[in-house]
Amino acid sequence: MSRLKGCLALIGGVVVLIVIVAAVQGSGGSSGPKAKAHQPDTTASSGPKTYAVGQIMTNGAHQTVTVTAFSANSPASGFSTPSPGDMCVQVTVSLRNGDSTPWLDPLDELAVVDASGQSYDDLAFDCAGTSDSIDSLVVGGTAAGALYFEVPATGKLTLQWTPSMLNGTSTYNTLLKAS
């Protein structure tokens, strides 16, 4: 039994080490200065810069996300409809991995945020489309993906990209709908 506990402790330690290494590599692996292109302008406002549809968002690891299309009032599924006051929207993105390591689950870093700050993931079962899934984007690779969200029918909507779940303050926003 003691040997089993020792093995479990060792496995747990290895898992923690892997998570730390992945987090450092995902952030670019450097504590030096980051690239200046597409960085939020902190002199103009207190929050992150908001990009327009079609503008490229680039993080310090040289990974990019571009919202290439936004469609409000995307059709509901044939099985159910959105909750009253909600609608289905489709967001199409283009991704490029300029980092030196594979980019794991890049679409999981994206969410839609409403005017009140409520965040919505792409698990919109009431919408007709099924969100794409990208498990890994190779070094230098590009991909496109379509995501479906059930969101409030009125008010501002923003696509929010949080490149590292371990650093929630590093966010990039694309305005989808002003009101």
N, C-alpha and C positions, 0 to 999 in steps of 0.2 A: 504494500500500500504506500509506503514511504517513497519507493522508487517511482510510482505513478504520480504522486504529488510533485516530485522533483521534475519529472518530464513535463507535466502540465505547466509548472512555473517557467521552465525553459521555453516552452512553446509560446507562452504569454509574453515573455520578454522579447522574443524574436518578432512577434507580431507588432508590439509597440515600436521596436526599432524600425521595422519596415514602414510603418505609418509615418514616423518622423522623417525618414529618408525620402519618402514619396512627397511629403509636404514641402521639404526643402527643394527638391528637384522641380516640383510643380510651380514653385514661386520663382524659378529661374536659377536657384542655387547660388545666388550671389548676394552679398550684402553691400556691394558697391553701387554706384549711381545707376539708375534705370534709364532706359531710352526715353527721350523727351517727346517723341511723336505720339500724338493722340492722348497725352496725359491730361487729366482734368485741370482746368484753370482755377486754382484756388484763390486768385485775386478777385475774380468776378463774383463769386458766391461762396457760401459756407459748405455746400455739398458738392458731390461729384458732378462733373460736366454732363450735360444731356446732349446726346447725339441725335441727328435726324435719321429717318429711314434712308438707307443707302450709304451712310457714313461708316467708316471702318473704326471699330474700337480695338485697340491693341494694348495688351498688358505687358508687364515687365519681362515676361518669358517669351515675348514675340509671338504669342498666340493671338489670333484675330477672330472677331465675331462681327458680321455685318448683317443687319436685318435687311433682307432684299425685298420682302413683301409683307403686307399686313392686310388681312381681310376681316372686317367686322361682320357680324351676323352670318357666320359660317353655318351651314345647315346642321340641324340637330340629328341625332341618330334615329334609326327607324324603331328603336325599342323604347326610348324615353326622351324627355325634353328637359331643357335646363330649368332650374328653379325659377319661380316668378321673380322678375326683375333682373334676371341674368341672361346672358347670351353666350354663344360659342364664337370664338375668334381663332383665326389661323395666323401663325407667325412663321414665315419662312426665313431661314438664316443660311449664311455661307460661313464656313469655318476654314481657317488655315493654321497649321501647326508649324510655327517658325522656331520652336524650341528644339533642344538637342535630345529630348526624350519623348516617347509616345505620350499623347494627351489622352488620359483615361476618362471615359464618360463625359465628354464635353457638353452634351445637351443637358445633363443633370445640373449644370451650373447656371441654367437659365430659368427665370420665373417672370410672370407678369405681376406688377404691383399696381393697385388702384390708388385713387386720390387720398384715401385714408391711411395708406401704408400697408394694407393687407396684401399678402403675397399669395399667389396661386401657382401651383405646379401644373404640369401638363397631363395630369391624370383626369381628363375631362370625359367621363364615360357617357355623358349625355350628348356629346358632339359626334357628328357623322364621321369625321376623320380619325385616324389613329396616328399618334405622334411617332415620328421616326426614332430609331435607337442607334446610337453609334457607340460601341463599346470602347474603341480605341482609335485614335487618329495618329498614323505613323509620322515620323519626323519628315517635315516638308510636305505632308499630305494635305489635301483639301477635300471638303465634303459639303453637301447641302443637306438641310434637314427641315422638315415641316413639323411644327408643334401646334397642338390644339389645347385651348384653355376655356374653361367656363368662368366668366367674369361678370361683374355688374354691367348692366346695359347702359348706364349713364356714368359720366365722370371721366376723368383723365386716366389713361392706361399707359404704363411704361414697361418695356422689357428691361429686366435687370439681370446683368451678368455678374456673378460673383465667382471669379476664377479660382479662389481657394476657399473651401468651406472652413478652413482653419483661420482665415483672415476675413471676417465679415465686413471689415471697413474698406476693403478693396473692391469697390463696385463700379460698374459702368452702366449707363442708362441710355436707352433709345426711346424717345417719345413715340408712342404708337397712335394715341388719340388724345387730343387736347381737352375735350370735355364731352 
